[in-house]
């Protein structure tokens, strides 16, 4: 669990500070603290652990391998004929 989330759990469970105060203290938005509080109440502290984001894999495999030249590289080749 990220340090900020761990601290947020501790502070929320202590009940001594308002969400806005927790947000300021942790350097996060009040909306983030609100989401964490809701998850904490509904699912418990384990729900706030970070998980690797799953998403759509890159469509262009060449990009992963570094085969695509940057615009700067293309322009250099055009100018100097390298």
Secondary structure, DSSP 4 states (H G I P E B T S, - for coil): --HHHHHHHHHHHHT-S-HHHHHHHHTS-HHHHHHHHHHHHHH-GGGGS--PPP-PPPS-HHHHHT-SPPHHHHHHHHHH--
